[in-house]
Amino acid sequence: MDKIQVTIDPQKSLEMMARALDDMGKLFATLSFDVLHNATDQAFLTSDNPVIYYDPRVPPLAMRPYTIPQDASRIELLFPVSATMVLWGRTRPRRSDIGHRTISDRRTIFRINRLICRFGYRTIFATDTREALLIASTATLSPMARLDRMPAQGGYYSFGQFIFGPRPDKPKWDGPRKRPRMSPASAEAADEPEIAP
């Protein structure tokens, strides 16, 4: 089983993303949001995986990506919008408006950038090279889905979770790129009732 490669039709992947976004929307509806304005000379980073959420009570080295407590009592979300703004969501305190906070503490900017780097998949985007060491220190691990199997009577139990792990090379999809589209003429014909001979 470990040697089987499974490729994913990009169209099916997009359909699954729509379902995942619906579930994430329900989760995000429980959060309060602030826009964090960076007042330091150190820019926010961003990545090819910019929306991150986690349990803030877990120490950084023990943190697992996208893992939240079952009671969903503590969640934080970070989404870098630009080099000077990050959208910050959290479960407490609950508010309906979007607040604004100015951050002038470089340690807070570094903490946010460290999380952004850690959750990045392959690419981190920066406005300069000052964070090169931080980026390099997180370059070998990315959020990965892991499936663990445990033997059970007559088969296996499977447990899925997200971890920070090495990025495998994903097998490339070699099927059709797009689904065939109907021409306007055939679409009109399909809408007309059949005529009996």
Backbone as a printed PyTorch tensor [residue, N CA C, xyz], in Angstrom:
tensor([[[  0.8220,  -1.2080,   0.0000],
         [  0.0000,   0.0000,   0.0000],
         [  0.8600,   1.2640,   0.0000]],

        [[  2.0160,   1.2270,   0.6780],
         [  2.8440,   2.4240,   0.7580],
         [  3.4860,   2.7860,  -0.5730]],

        [[  3.5060,   1.8670,  -1.5270],
         [  4.1360,   2.1350,  -2.8140],
         [  3.1410,   2.5790,  -3.8820]],

        [[  1.8470,   2.5930,  -3.5520],
         [  0.8380,   3.0090,  -4.5250],
         [  0.8180,   4.5180,  -4.5970]],

        [[  0.8760,   5.0590,  -5.8210],
         [  0.7710,   6.4960,  -6.0150],
         [ -0.6280,   6.8240,  -6.5180]],

        [[ -1.2420,   7.8040,  -5.8910],
         [ -2.5830,   8.2160,  -6.2760],
         [ -2.5050,   9.6500,  -6.7840]],

        [[ -2.9230,   9.8710,  -8.0130],
         [ -2.9790,  11.2270,  -8.5350],
         [ -4.4130,  11.7280,  -8.4010]],

        [[ -4.5560,  13.0370,  -8.3320],
         [ -5.8690,  13.6340,  -8.1190],
         [ -6.2130,  14.5230,  -9.2920]],

        [[ -7.3880,  14.2980,  -9.8510],
         [ -7.9060,  15.1310, -10.9270],
         [ -8.0500,  16.5460, -10.3710]],

        [[ -7.4040,  17.5530, -10.9920],
         [ -7.5030,  18.9220, -10.4650],
         [ -8.9480,  19.4040, -10.3380]],

        [[ -9.8270,  18.9820, -11.2350],
         [-11.2290,  19.4020, -11.1530],
         [-11.8780,  18.8460,  -9.8860]],

        [[-11.5960,  17.5880,  -9.5590],
         [-12.1420,  16.9910,  -8.3350],
         [-11.5580,  17.6800,  -7.0980]],

        [[-10.2870,  18.0590,  -7.1780],
         [ -9.6610,  18.7560,  -6.0650],
         [-10.3780,  20.0770,  -5.7950]],

        [[-10.7360,  20.8070,  -6.8510],
         [-11.4680,  22.0730,  -6.6820],
         [-12.8460,  21.8300,  -6.0770]],

        [[-13.5110,  20.7540,  -6.4910],
         [-14.8260,  20.4470,  -5.9300],
         [-14.7110,  20.1390,  -4.4270]],

        [[-13.6660,  19.4250,  -4.0370],
         [-13.4680,  19.1260,  -2.6210],
         [-13.1370,  20.3870,  -1.8280]],

        [[-12.3880,  21.3090,  -2.4690],
         [-12.0610,  22.5610,  -1.7900],
         [-13.3320,  23.3470,  -1.4720]],

        [[-14.2890,  23.3280,  -2.3750],
         [-15.5420,  24.0460,  -2.1300],
         [-16.2410,  23.4910,  -0.8890]],

        [[-16.2440,  22.1770,  -0.7340],
         [-16.8530,  21.5770,   0.4620],
         [-16.0500,  21.9160,   1.7160]],

        [[-14.7330,  21.8650,   1.5970],
         [-13.8870,  22.1940,   2.7560],
         [-14.0790,  23.6540,   3.1530]],

        [[-14.2020,  24.5490,   2.1710],
         [-14.4050,  25.9630,   2.4800],
         [-15.7220,  26.1910,   3.1970]],

        [[-16.7400,  25.4180,   2.8550],
         [-18.0190,  25.5430,   3.5400],
         [-17.8600,  25.1810,   5.0200]],

        [[-17.1530,  24.0770,   5.2920],
         [-16.9100,  23.6730,   6.6780],
         [-16.0390,  24.7010,   7.4060]],

        [[-15.0160,  25.2140,   6.7020],
         [-14.1560,  26.2140,   7.3190],
         [-14.9450,  27.4940,   7.5960]],

        [[-15.8750,  27.8380,   6.7140],
         [-16.6930,  29.0270,   6.9230],
         [-17.4790,  28.9580,   8.2160]],

        [[-17.9990,  27.7760,   8.5260],
         [-18.7320,  27.6040,   9.7860],
         [-17.8010,  27.8090,  10.9820]],

        [[-16.5850,  27.2950,  10.8660],
         [-15.6100,  27.4860,  11.9320],
         [-15.2340,  28.9560,  12.0680]],

        [[-14.9440,  29.6120,  10.9450],
         [-14.5080,  31.0010,  10.9810],
         [-15.6140,  31.9390,  11.4520]],

        [[-16.8640,  31.5360,  11.2960],
         [-17.9810,  32.3670,  11.7630],
         [-17.9850,  32.4870,  13.2820]],

        [[-17.2440,  31.6290,  13.9670],
         [-17.1790,  31.6950,  15.4300],
         [-16.0630,  32.6190,  15.9080]],

        [[-15.2650,  33.1810,  14.9870],
         [-14.1090,  33.9850,  15.3630],
         [-14.4110,  35.4820,  15.3490]],

        [[-13.6530,  36.2230,  16.1310],
         [-13.6180,  37.6750,  16.0650],
         [-12.3500,  38.0560,  15.3140]],

        [[-12.4090,  39.1440,  14.5370],
         [-11.2750,  39.5060,  13.6850],
         [-10.7620,  40.9080,  13.9850]],

        [[ -9.4460,  41.0420,  13.8650],
         [ -8.7660,  42.3340,  13.9020],
         [ -7.8240,  42.3920,  12.7150]],

        [[ -7.6210,  43.5790,  12.1770],
         [ -6.5540,  43.8050,  11.2130],
         [ -5.3720,  44.3210,  12.0080]],

        [[ -4.2600,  43.6110,  11.9410],
         [ -3.0400,  44.0240,  12.6270],
         [ -2.2110,  44.8620,  11.6710]],

        [[ -1.9300,  46.0920,  12.0600],
         [ -1.1420,  47.0130,  11.2410],
         [  0.2900,  47.0240,  11.7700]],

        [[  1.2240,  46.6840,  10.9190],
         [  2.6290,  46.5640,  11.2790],
         [  3.2780,  47.9510,  11.2520]],

        [[  3.6640,  48.4560,  12.4310],
         [  4.3030,  49.7690,  12.5210],
         [  5.8170,  49.6650,  12.6590]],

        [[  6.3770,  48.4660,  12.4760],
         [  7.8310,  48.2920,  12.5720],
         [  8.4430,  48.3830,  11.1800]],

        [[  9.7730,  48.3430,  11.1230],
         [ 10.4570,  48.3430,   9.8260],
         [ 10.6470,  46.9290,   9.2830]],

        [[ 10.1100,  45.9210,   9.9920],
         [ 10.2070,  44.5210,   9.5620],
         [  8.8800,  44.1030,   8.9420]],

        [[  8.8880,  43.7350,   7.6700],
         [  7.6430,  43.4230,   6.9510],
         [  7.0940,  42.0620,   7.3510]],

        [[  5.7700,  41.9270,   7.2430],
         [  5.1540,  40.6090,   7.3540],
         [  5.5450,  39.7830,   6.1380]],

        [[  5.7250,  38.4970,   6.3410],
         [  5.9540,  37.5550,   5.2510],
         [  4.6090,  36.9870,   4.8160]],

        [[  4.6010,  36.2860,   3.6950],
         [  3.4500,  35.4810,   3.3160],
         [  3.9760,  34.2340,   2.6160]],

        [[  3.0790,  33.3370,   2.2540],
         [  3.5280,  32.0650,   1.6800],
         [  2.5210,  31.5540,   0.6660]],

        [[  2.8480,  30.4040,   0.0870],
         [  1.9380,  29.7310,  -0.8370],
         [  0.8390,  28.9860,  -0.0920]],

        [[  0.7790,  29.1420,   1.2100],
         [ -0.2420,  28.5230,   2.0520],
         [ -0.6040,  29.5560,   3.1320]],

        [[ -1.2260,  30.6890,   2.7440],
         [ -1.2730,  31.8400,   3.6520],
         [ -2.2990,  31.7910,   4.7690]],

        [[ -3.3830,  31.0320,   4.6400],
         [ -4.3900,  31.0120,   5.7050],
         [ -4.0450,  29.9000,   6.6720]],

        [[ -3.7170,  30.2830,   7.9090],
         [ -3.2960,  29.2980,   8.8940],
         [ -4.1540,  29.4260,  10.1400]],

        [[ -4.4510,  28.2970,  10.7400],
         [ -5.1380,  28.3340,  12.0360],
         [ -4.6290,  27.1840,  12.8950]],

        [[ -4.7480,  27.3820,  14.2170],
         [ -4.0940,  26.4820,  15.1600],
         [ -4.6580,  26.7490,  16.5520]],

        [[ -4.2860,  25.8940,  17.4910],
         [ -4.6230,  26.0570,  18.8990],
         [ -3.4830,  26.8420,  19.5460]],

        [[ -3.7190,  28.0940,  19.9680],
         [ -2.6190,  28.9170,  20.4960],
         [ -2.1100,  28.4690,  21.8600]],

        [[ -2.8100,  27.5600,  22.5240],
         [ -2.3580,  27.0870,  23.8390],
         [ -1.2320,  26.0710,  23.7210]],

        [[ -1.0480,  25.5100,  22.5310],
         [ -0.0300,  24.4760,  22.3300],
         [  1.3140,  25.1600,  22.0660]],

        [[  2.3930,  24.7560,  22.7670],
         [  3.7130,  25.3500,  22.5100],
         [  4.1190,  25.1440,  21.0490]],

        [[  4.8740,  26.1010,  20.4730],
         [  5.2060,  26.0350,  19.0410],
         [  5.7920,  24.7040,  18.5740]],

        [[  6.6870,  24.1010,  19.3510],
         [  7.3110,  22.8520,  18.8980],
         [  6.3580,  21.6640,  18.9510]],

        [[  5.2940,  21.7570,  19.7560],
         [  4.3160,  20.6670,  19.8520],
         [  3.0880,  20.9200,  18.9610]],

        [[  3.0260,  22.0840,  18.3410],
         [  1.8590,  22.4590,  17.5440],
         [  1.7000,  21.5550,  16.3230]],

        [[  0.4570,  21.2250,  16.0270],
         [  0.1340,  20.5050,  14.7970],
         [ -0.7280,  21.4220,  13.9400]],

        [[ -0.4780,  21.4870,  12.6470],
         [ -1.2320,  22.4190,  11.8030],
         [ -2.7030,  22.0420,  11.6950]],

        [[ -3.5470,  23.0500,  11.6650],
         [ -4.9910,  22.8870,  11.4470],
         [ -5.6340,  21.9450,  12.4560]],

        [[ -5.0350,  21.8260,  13.6280],
         [ -5.5740,  20.9680,  14.6730],
         [ -6.1260,  21.8640,  15.7660]],

        [[ -7.4130,  21.7300,  16.0130],
         [ -8.0620,  22.5680,  17.0130],
         [ -8.7170,  21.6660,  18.0500]],

        [[ -8.9390,  22.1830,  19.2440],
         [ -9.5540,  21.3360,  20.2700],
         [-10.9740,  20.9570,  19.8970]],

        [[-11.4270,  19.8080,  20.3910],
         [-12.7800,  19.3510,  20.0570],
         [-13.8410,  20.3310,  20.4930]],

        [[-13.6040,  21.0180,  21.6010],
         [-14.5970,  21.9910,  22.0450],
         [-14.4640,  23.3180,  21.3060]],

        [[-13.4240,  23.4540,  20.4610],
         [-13.1660,  24.6690,  19.6710],
         [-13.1540,  25.9110,  20.5620]],

        [[-12.6630,  25.7480,  21.7930],
         [-12.6750,  26.8750,  22.7240],
         [-11.5710,  27.8820,  22.4450]],

        [[-10.4730,  27.4550,  21.8210],
         [ -9.3890,  28.3800,  21.5010],
         [ -8.8810,  28.0960,  20.1030]],

        [[ -9.0240,  29.0640,  19.2390],
         [ -8.5300,  28.9730,  17.8690],
         [ -7.9280,  30.3260,  17.5370]],

        [[ -6.8090,  30.3250,  16.8280],
         [ -6.2750,  31.5490,  16.2420],
         [ -6.1070,  31.3230,  14.7600]],

        [[ -6.3230,  32.3760,  13.9890],
         [ -6.1590,  32.3520,  12.5440],
         [ -5.2840,  33.5330,  12.1560]],

        [[ -4.3630,  33.3220,  11.2410],
         [ -3.5450,  34.3950,  10.6840],
         [ -3.6200,  34.3270,   9.1710]],

        [[ -3.8220,  35.4880,   8.5510],
         [ -3.8560,  35.5820,   7.0940],
         [ -3.1520,  36.8620,   6.6820]],

        [[ -1.8770,  36.7640,   6.2200],
         [ -1.1760,  37.9680,   5.7860],
         [ -1.8420,  38.5580,   4.5520]],

        [[ -2.1720,  39.8400,   4.6280],
         [ -2.8250,  40.5410,   3.5260],
         [ -1.8000,  41.3230,   2.7160]],

        [[ -0.8190,  41.9010,   3.4050],
         [  0.2510,  42.6580,   2.7450],
         [  1.4550,  42.6670,   3.6820]],

        [[  2.5130,  43.3700,   3.2920],
         [  3.7080,  43.4620,   4.1340],
         [  3.4340,  44.2410,   5.4170]],

        [[  2.3270,  44.9750,   5.4640],
         [  2.0260,  45.7940,   6.6460],
         [  0.7230,  45.4060,   7.3410]],

        [[ -0.0120,  44.4070,   6.8210],
         [ -1.2900,  44.0280,   7.4320],
         [ -1.4700,  42.5120,   7.4750]],

        [[ -1.9970,  42.0560,   8.6010],
         [ -2.3710,  40.6490,   8.7830],
         [ -3.7720,  40.6230,   9.3710]],

        [[ -4.6150,  39.7440,   8.8320],
         [ -5.9190,  39.5170,   9.4290],
         [ -5.7330,  38.4920,  10.5390]],

        [[ -6.1940,  38.8340,  11.7360],
         [ -6.0160,  37.9750,  12.9140],
         [ -7.3840,  37.6100,  13.4540]],

        [[ -7.6750,  36.3170,  13.5130],
         [ -8.9380,  35.8370,  14.0610],
         [ -8.6870,  35.0420,  15.3190]],

        [[ -9.6320,  35.1200,  16.2480],
         [ -9.5070,  34.3550,  17.4860],
         [-10.8910,  34.1440,  18.0820]],

        [[-10.9960,  33.1600,  18.9390],
         [-12.2980,  32.8210,  19.5050],
         [-12.7120,  33.7540,  20.6240]],

        [[-11.7830,  34.4260,  21.2660],
         [-12.1470,  35.3020,  22.3850],
         [-11.4590,  36.6390,  22.2440]],

        [[-12.0600,  37.7190,  22.6200],
         [-13.4760,  37.8920,  22.9740],
         [-14.3270,  37.9290,  21.7170]],

        [[-15.5680,  37.4840,  21.7990],
         [-16.4530,  37.4110,  20.6330],
         [-17.0170,  38.7950,  20.3460]],

        [[-16.8140,  39.2610,  19.0920],
         [-17.3640,  40.5450,  18.6370],
         [-17.8710,  40.3710,  17.2190]],

        [[-18.7250,  41.2810,  16.7880],
         [-19.2510,  41.2060,  15.4290],
         [-18.5340,  42.1580,  14.4780]],

        [[-17.8330,  43.1740,  14.9880],
         [-17.1360,  44.1230,  14.1120],
         [-15.7060,  43.6540,  13.8700]],

        [[-15.0190,  44.3220,  12.9520],
         [-13.6050,  44.0400,  12.7060],
         [-12.8040,  45.1710,  13.3340]],

        [[-11.9200,  44.8100,  14.2560],
         [-11.1130,  45.8080,  14.9370],
         [ -9.8150,  46.0770,  14.1980]],

        [[ -9.1020,  47.0790,  14.6770],
         [ -7.7940,  47.4460,  14.1180],
         [ -6.8260,  47.6250,  15.2710]],

        [[ -5.6470,  47.0370,  15.1390],
         [ -4.6080,  47.1730,  16.1600],
         [ -3.2900,  47.4970,  15.4740]],

        [[ -2.5180,  48.3590,  16.0800],
         [ -1.1920,  48.6800,  15.5720],
         [ -0.1690,  47.9040,  16.3910]],

        [[  0.7400,  47.2100,  15.6970],
         [  1.7760,  46.4150,  16.3490],
         [  3.1160,  47.1200,  16.1510]],

        [[  3.7310,  47.5080,  17.2500],
         [  5.0410,  48.1540,  17.1580],
         [  6.1350,  47.3080,  17.8060]],

        [[  5.7780,  46.1550,  18.3140],
         [  6.7200,  45.2430,  18.9630],
         [  7.2780,  44.2680,  17.9290]],

        [[  8.5820,  44.3380,  17.6780],
         [  9.2160,  43.4740,  16.6750],
         [  9.1080,  41.9980,  17.0470]],

        [[  9.0530,  41.6680,  18.3470],
         [  8.9250,  40.2650,  18.7590],
         [  7.5950,  39.6820,  18.2900]],

        [[  6.5400,  40.4940,  18.3270],
         [  5.2360,  40.0250,  17.8460],
         [  5.2820,  39.7960,  16.3380]],

        [[  5.9240,  40.7020,  15.6090],
         [  6.0620,  40.5330,  14.1500],
         [  6.8640,  39.2610,  13.8540]],

        [[  7.9390,  39.0260,  14.6070],
         [  8.7510,  37.8250,  14.4090],
         [  7.9330,  36.5690,  14.6910]],

        [[  7.1360,  36.5860,  15.7710],
         [  6.2910,  35.4190,  16.1030],
         [  5.3270,  35.1130,  14.9710]],

        [[  4.6830,  36.1450,  14.4280],
         [  3.7400,  35.9470,  13.3240],
         [  4.4820,  35.4300,  12.1010]],

        [[  5.6280,  36.0320,  11.7780],
         [  6.4040,  35.5790,  10.6150],
         [  6.8920,  34.1450,  10.7850]],

        [[  7.2550,  33.7670,  12.0050],
         [  7.6930,  32.3800,  12.2480],
         [  6.5500,  31.4050,  11.9500]],

        [[  5.3320,  31.7470,  12.3790],
         [  4.1750,  30.8890,  12.0970],
         [  3.8790,  30.8450,  10.6000]],

        [[  3.9620,  31.9920,   9.9350],
         [  3.7210,  32.0400,   8.4880],
         [  4.7290,  31.1410,   7.7670]],

        [[  5.9990,  31.2160,   8.1620],
         [  7.0260,  30.3510,   7.5480],
         [  6.7510,  28.8830,   7.8340]],

        [[  6.3740,  28.5950,   9.0480],
         [  6.1590,  27.2000,   9.4370],
         [  5.0130,  26.5750,   8.6600]],

        [[  3.9680,  27.3510,   8.3770],
         [  2.8140,  26.8250,   7.6620],
         [  2.9800,  26.9040,   6.1420]],

        [[  4.0320,  27.5700,   5.6590],
         [  4.2630,  27.6430,   4.2130],
         [  4.4990,  26.2510,   3.6420]],

        [[  4.1320,  26.0790,   2.3740],
         [  4.3370,  24.7650,   1.7750],
         [  5.6890,  24.7150,   1.0630]],

        [[  5.8020,  25.3610,  -0.0650],
         [  7.0800,  25.3690,  -0.7790],
         [  7.7160,  26.7560,  -0.8800]],

        [[  6.9160,  27.8170,  -0.8200],
         [  7.4210,  29.1470,  -1.1310],
         [  7.0370,  30.1530,  -0.0530]],

        [[  8.0100,  30.9350,   0.3940],
         [  7.7930,  32.0560,   1.2990],
         [  8.0940,  33.3260,   0.5010]],

        [[  7.2270,  34.3120,   0.6220],
         [  7.4070,  35.5740,  -0.0900],
         [  7.8140,  36.6610,   0.9100]],

        [[  8.8900,  37.3980,   0.5860],
         [  9.4120,  38.4390,   1.4660],
         [  9.7630,  39.6670,   0.6340]],

        [[  9.7960,  40.8080,   1.2940],
         [ 10.1550,  42.0490,   0.5960],
         [ 11.6500,  42.3140,   0.6390]],

        [[ 12.3900,  41.5970,   1.5020],
         [ 13.8450,  41.7320,   1.5690],
         [ 14.4290,  40.4290,   2.1240]],

        [[ 15.7200,  40.4180,   2.3790],
         [ 16.3810,  39.1760,   2.7940],
         [ 16.6070,  39.0860,   4.3030]],

        [[ 16.0520,  40.0110,   5.0800],
         [ 16.3240,  40.0190,   6.5230],
         [ 15.8180,  38.7700,   7.2300]],

        [[ 14.8030,  38.1200,   6.6990],
         [ 14.2450,  36.9290,   7.3520],
         [ 14.7730,  35.6350,   6.7330]],

        [[ 15.8900,  35.7030,   6.0180],
         [ 16.4210,  34.5230,   5.3210],
         [ 16.7150,  33.3670,   6.2820]],

        [[ 17.2850,  33.6520,   7.4460],
         [ 17.5880,  32.5750,   8.4040],
         [ 16.3210,  31.9350,   8.9480]],

        [[ 15.3100,  32.7520,   9.2370],
         [ 14.0240,  32.2220,   9.7040],
         [ 13.3990,  31.3340,   8.6340]],

        [[ 13.4030,  31.8110,   7.4060],
         [ 12.8250,  31.0360,   6.3010],
         [ 13.5760,  29.7100,   6.1410]],

        [[ 14.9010,  29.7730,   6.1620],
         [ 15.7040,  28.5470,   6.0070],
         [ 15.4600,  27.5610,   7.1440]],

        [[ 15.2210,  28.0740,   8.3590],
         [ 15.0470,  27.1720,   9.5020],
         [ 13.7460,  26.3820,   9.4360]],

        [[ 12.7950,  26.8120,   8.6340],
         [ 11.5110,  26.1030,   8.5280],
         [ 11.3270,  25.4420,   7.1590]],

        [[ 12.3570,  25.4800,   6.3240],
         [ 12.2010,  25.0640,   4.9260],
         [ 12.0030,  23.5740,   4.7160]],

        [[ 12.4020,  22.7420,   5.6450],
         [ 12.3450,  21.2890,   5.3990],
         [ 11.0190,  20.6490,   5.7990]],

        [[ 10.1930,  21.3540,   6.5830],
         [  8.9270,  20.7890,   7.0420],
         [  7.7600,  21.6640,   6.6030]],

        [[  6.6590,  21.0250,   6.2860],
         [  5.4400,  21.7180,   5.8650],
         [  4.2370,  21.0030,   6.4620]],

        [[  3.0770,  21.6640,   6.4800],
         [  1.8690,  20.9500,   6.9190],
         [  1.5730,  19.7940,   5.9680]],

        [[  1.4280,  18.6190,   6.5280],
         [  1.1800,  17.4170,   5.7280],
         [  0.0560,  16.6110,   6.3690]],

        [[ -0.7600,  15.9970,   5.5330],
         [ -1.7670,  15.0640,   6.0440],
         [ -1.0830,  13.7110,   6.2300]],

        [[ -1.3040,  13.0920,   7.3750],
         [ -0.7080,  11.7790,   7.6520],
         [ -1.8160,  10.8140,   8.0470]],

        [[ -1.7560,   9.6360,   7.4760],
         [ -2.7150,   8.5900,   7.8040],
         [ -1.9700,   7.4800,   8.5300]],

        [[ -2.3550,   7.2420,   9.7690],
         [ -1.7570,   6.1690,  10.5560],
         [ -2.7140,   4.9890,  10.5840]],

        [[ -2.1550,   3.7740,  10.4570],
         [ -2.9680,   2.5610,  10.5250],
         [ -2.5470,   1.7280,  11.7070]],

        [[ -3.5380,   1.2330,  12.4220],
         [ -3.2650,   0.3310,  13.5440],
         [ -3.9830,  -0.9850,  13.2790]],

        [[ -3.2890,  -2.0950,  13.4820],
         [ -3.9490,  -3.3840,  13.2560],
         [ -5.1430,  -3.5620,  14.1920]],

        [[ -6.1690,  -4.1460,  13.6500],
         [ -7.3640,  -4.4810,  14.4330],
         [ -7.8330,  -5.8470,  13.9680]],

        [[ -8.7180,  -6.4390,  14.7080],
         [ -9.1980,  -7.7640,  14.3370],
         [ -9.8540,  -7.6880,  12.9590]],

        [[ -9.2880,  -8.4150,  12.0130],
         [ -9.8450,  -8.4660,  10.6640],
         [ -9.4960,  -7.2740,   9.7850]],

        [[ -8.5930,  -6.3980,  10.1980],
         [ -8.2430,  -5.2620,   9.3430],
         [ -7.4250,  -4.2160,  10.0720]],

        [[ -7.7210,  -2.9380,   9.7850],
         [ -6.9870,  -1.8230,  10.3570],
         [ -7.9500,  -0.7380,  10.7920]],

        [[ -7.5320,   0.0150,  11.8040],
         [ -8.1590,   1.2900,  12.1040],
         [ -7.2780,   2.3530,  11.4610]],

        [[ -7.8790,   3.3500,  10.8390],
         [ -7.1160,   4.4360,  10.2280],
         [ -7.4110,   5.7370,  10.9540]],

        [[ -6.3520,   6.5100,  11.2140],
         [ -6.4610,   7.7950,  11.8890],
         [ -5.7570,   8.8380,  11.0380]],

        [[ -6.4570,   9.8820,  10.6680],
         [ -5.8620,  10.9630,   9.8940],
         [ -5.5900,  12.1770,  10.7640]],

        [[ -4.4800,  12.8430,  10.4880],
         [ -4.1550,  14.0670,  11.2040],
         [ -3.1790,  14.8860,  10.3690]],

        [[ -3.0710,  16.1630,  10.6990],
         [ -2.0690,  17.0130,  10.0710],
         [ -0.8490,  17.0920,  10.9780]],

        [[  0.3160,  17.0550,  10.3630],
         [  1.5780,  17.1790,  11.0830],
         [  2.4760,  18.1320,  10.2980]],

        [[  3.5770,  18.5500,  10.9010],
         [  4.6400,  19.2190,  10.1680],
         [  5.6250,  18.1340,   9.7820]],

        [[  5.7630,  17.8810,   8.4960],
         [  6.6310,  16.8070,   8.0380],
         [  7.2830,  17.1560,   6.7160]],

        [[  8.1610,  16.2800,   6.2380],
         [  8.8180,  16.5270,   4.9400],
         [  7.8080,  16.4510,   3.8020]],

        [[  8.0140,  17.2870,   2.8080],
         [  7.1060,  17.3360,   1.6540],
         [  7.4430,  16.2320,   0.6630]],

        [[  6.5160,  15.3380,   0.4140],
         [  6.7850,  14.3540,  -0.6480],
         [  6.5290,  14.9970,  -2.0120]],

        [[  7.1680,  14.4610,  -3.0240],
         [  6.8380,  14.8940,  -4.3790],
         [  5.4770,  14.3300,  -4.7250]],

        [[  4.5780,  15.2030,  -5.1360],
         [  3.2310,  14.7470,  -5.4700],
         [  3.2270,  14.1910,  -6.8900]],

        [[  2.5880,  13.0430,  -7.0950],
         [  2.5130,  12.5100,  -8.4550],
         [  1.6960,  13.4510,  -9.3320]],

        [[  2.1120,  13.6120, -10.5680],
         [  1.4580,  14.5360, -11.4940],
         [  0.2530,  13.8830, -12.1390]],

        [[ -0.8120,  14.6460, -12.2770],
         [ -2.0240,  14.2030, -12.9670],
         [ -1.7480,  14.1920, -14.4570]],

        [[ -1.9940,  13.0600, -15.1190],
         [ -1.7800,  13.0080, -16.5630],
         [ -3.0790,  12.7450, -17.3180]],

        [[ -4.1780,  12.9330, -16.6370],
         [ -5.4920,  12.8030, -17.2810],
         [ -5.8730,  14.0860, -17.9990]],

        [[ -7.1170,  14.1850, -18.4350],
         [ -7.5380,  15.4000, -19.1410],
         [ -7.4600,  16.6140, -18.2220]],

        [[ -7.1060,  17.7570, -18.8120],
         [ -6.9750,  18.9950, -18.0510],
         [ -8.3210,  19.6650, -17.7980]],

        [[ -9.2000,  19.5680, -18.7620],
         [-10.4990,  20.2120, -18.6220],
         [-11.5740,  19.2260, -19.0120]],

        [[-12.7200,  19.4290, -18.4330],
         [-13.8520,  18.6260, -18.8800],
         [-14.3440,  19.2040, -20.1880]],

        [[-14.8100,  18.3450, -21.1030],
         [-15.2870,  18.8760, -22.3780],
         [-16.4850,  19.7850, -22.1590]],

        [[-16.4650,  20.9240, -22.8630],
         [-17.5860,  21.8560, -22.7720],
         [-18.4600,  21.6910, -24.0030]],

        [[-19.7460,  21.8770, -23.7760],
         [-20.6660,  21.7850, -24.9010],
         [-20.6430,  23.1000, -25.6680]],

        [[-20.7140,  23.0130, -26.9820],
         [-20.8020,  24.2300, -27.7810],
         [-22.1770,  24.8550, -27.5750]],

        [[-22.3330,  26.1750, -27.8100],
         [-23.6400,  26.8030, -27.6380],
         [-24.7330,  26.1200, -28.4470]],

        [[-24.3980,  25.6560, -29.6530],
         [-25.4080,  25.0030, -30.4930],
         [-25.8730,  23.6930, -29.8690]],

        [[-24.9310,  22.8890, -29.3550],
         [-25.3330,  21.6120, -28.7650],
         [-26.0510,  21.8270, -27.4390]],

        [[-25.7020,  22.9110, -26.7080],
         [-26.3990,  23.2140, -25.4570],
         [-27.8500,  23.5810, -25.7400]],

        [[-28.0720,  24.3710, -26.8110],
         [-29.4510,  24.7440, -27.1710],
         [-30.2250,  23.5120, -27.5910]],

        [[-29.6010,  22.6470, -28.3770],
         [-30.2640,  21.4430, -28.8470],
         [-30.6530,  20.5370, -27.6750]],

        [[-29.7830,  20.4910, -26.6620],
         [-30.0660,  19.6370, -25.5170],
         [-31.2700,  20.1410, -24.7200]],

        [[-31.5480,  21.4490, -24.8010],
         [-32.6580,  22.0190, -24.0690],
         [-33.9950,  21.8280, -24.7900]],

        [[-33.9600,  21.5220, -26.0830],
         [-35.2000,  21.3660, -26.8390],
         [-35.7660,  19.9680, -26.6230]],

        [[-37.0930,  19.8680, -26.5550],
         [-37.6760,  18.5350, -26.3950],
         [-37.4610,  17.7040, -27.6650]],

        [[-37.4080,  16.4030, -27.4730],
         [-37.2710,  15.5330, -28.6350],
         [-38.5490,  15.5610, -29.4430]],

        [[-38.3790,  15.5160, -30.7450],
         [-39.5450,  15.4820, -31.6350],
         [-39.7630,  14.0620, -32.0840]],

        [[-40.9750,  13.5720, -31.8800],
         [-41.2830,  12.1870, -32.2580],
         [-41.3200,  12.0840, -33.7760]],

        [[-40.8300,  10.9670, -34.3380],
         [-40.8330,  10.8000, -35.8070],
         [-42.2440,  10.6900, -36.3640]]])
